[in-house]
Amino acid sequence: MSLWTASDAARATGGRATADWQATGLSIDTRSLRAGDLFVALTAARDGHEFVAQAFEKGASAALVTHRPEGVPEDAPLLIVPDVMDALRALGAAGRARARAKVIGVTGSAGKTSTKEMLREMLSDFGQVHAAEASFNNHWGVPVTLARLDPNADFAVIEIGMNSPGEIEPLARLARPDVALITTIAPAHLEAFDGIEGIAHEKASIFNGLTPEAHAIYPGDLATTPILAKAAADSGAHVLPFGKDAPELRLHEITIGAEALVLRAQVGRMRVAVRLHNAGAHFAMNALGCLGVAHALGLDLARAALALGRWQPPAGRGLRQQIVIDPVEELHFTLIDDAFNANPASLAAALEMLAVMTPGVSLSGRSGRRIAILGDMLELGPQEQQMHAAAADLPAMAAVDLVHCVGPRMAALHGALPQRKRGRHVAQAEELAHIAHRLVAPGDIVLVKGSKASLVSRVVDGLRSLDTGAG
């Protein structure tokens, strides 16, 4: 099926089509381009016009450009525009305008991508769902997601992120959500903001893009909730705060087990329970927010709860797996891969999950250990040293036997820990990855968490390489 025709794209962008063409998809990267895609020659680290010839070699149906690049035939199917980024935004706006889908916008300091995937899983029980396959949540990712939107989709989940002030509102106005969900407000990107209140104002600006009669869903238990509540009310939306004391989306109970988390909640007039496999406590509020989306859309809540139960954290976001050291003796340790992102709130939640899990039995017959391998948390601003050190006083830390620290910022935590809990402190993740076999023993539970740029995912790779039971 055609996603864009030359005439439709020219009408949306005001550009000039050099030939008649039809595109079945859209790509900004020749490495992932599929035959039939419209190639968008964005300028980032390199000028996308340099890759137009390669895009045609890989089967692109046309290219969105400002001029015919060198090496491209004169009769090549092009859409020529004054500015490629402006044209991409125009395609995104046109894609949104022609869609029949109910659009759900998701933002927050943590949990955006996981919540987007929860919503994808939940909504797939009720119709065709369009959502970005990765964290396409910035100034080019949101228009790409909208430009790829199938006009016949029933739902679209749009993740909206930011690194600095003023980024969310323009993207929200482009996406025009029917439902907007803020996952949480926490210290993240503090280097660019004047305190957490500034982050709350920025996240709340998603409500400025809502359609008429839309729903605004936000956490009701935070110190910054009044900021979110005012922005939601000012937008004219139906407000749906969620939390322990919220009137319509109320969390009653969380039970954390070794294999699953169970949350029980009141959604409207209905009691709902959701069982999330391999998930920590921080996913409970994300799931409650998803139930709020189902409630706002008038979907069957029991069915939505069952669909949510199919979701599991992906690699890097809390995935649990057993690493078999000796398949004959059935000796293994448990790895929790949470190495994609970290801030003080998500670190506390990950440690809470580690604390409630029960280690296995070691070779000597004793219980295994709870081990945390923690990388730097980035973009926390001038208070970063204190925020890292404060993790030593988290209640869950009492149940952790050993903490290895990676990076210069984590030195503050290493120094704040009691001597008996101090493992190694290294400057680079590779130093631990190379000695992964010395860090664990049968029966251990090992949490690996840090900001993506701390590269603690390399420690995860080192630990996974110990698995002798694969296949």
Sequence and secondary structure as in RCSB ss.txt:
>XXXX:A:sequence
MSLWTASDAARATGGRATADWQATGLSIDTRSLRAGDLFVALTAARDGHEFVAQAFEKGASAALVTHRPEGVPED
APLLIVPDVMDALRALGAAGRARARAKVIGVTGSAGKTSTKEMLREMLSDFGQVHAAEASFNNHWGVPVTLARLD
PNADFAVIEIGMNSPGEIEPLARLARPDVALITTIAPAHLEAFDGIEGIAHEKASIFNGLTPEAHAIYPGDLATT
PILAKAAADSGAHVLPFGKDAPELRLHEITIGAEALVLRAQVGRMRVAVRLHNAGAHFAMNALGCLGVAHALGLD
LARAALALGRWQPPAGRGLRQQIVIDPVEELHFTLIDDAFNANPASLAAALEMLAVMTPGVSLSGRSGRRIAILG
DMLELGPQEQQMHAAAADLPAMAAVDLVHCVGPRMAALHGALPQRKRGRHVAQAEELAHIAHRLVAPGDIVLVKG
SKASLVSRVVDGLRSLDTGAG
>XXXX:A:secstr
  SEEHHHHHHHHT EESS  EESEEES TTT  TTEEEE  BSSSBGGGGHHHHHHTT SEEEESS  TTS TT
  EEE S HHHHHHHHHHHHHHH  SEEEEEE SS HHHHHHHHHHHHTTTS EEE SS   STTHHHHHHHT  
TT SEEEEE   SSTTSHHHHHHHH  SEEEE    S SGGGSSSHHHHHHHHHGGGGG  TT EEEEESSSTTH
HHHHHHHHHTT EEEEEESS SSEEEEEEEE SSEEEEEEEETTEEEEEEEET  THHHHHHHHHHHHHHHTT  
HHHHHHHHTT    TTTTEEEEEEEETTTTEEEEEEEE S   HHHHHHHHHHHHHS   B TTSSB  EEEEEE
   S GGGHHHHHHHGGG GGGGG  EEEEESSTTHHHHHHS GGGEEEEESSHHHHHTTHHHH  TT EEEEE 
 GGGTTHHHHHHHHTT     
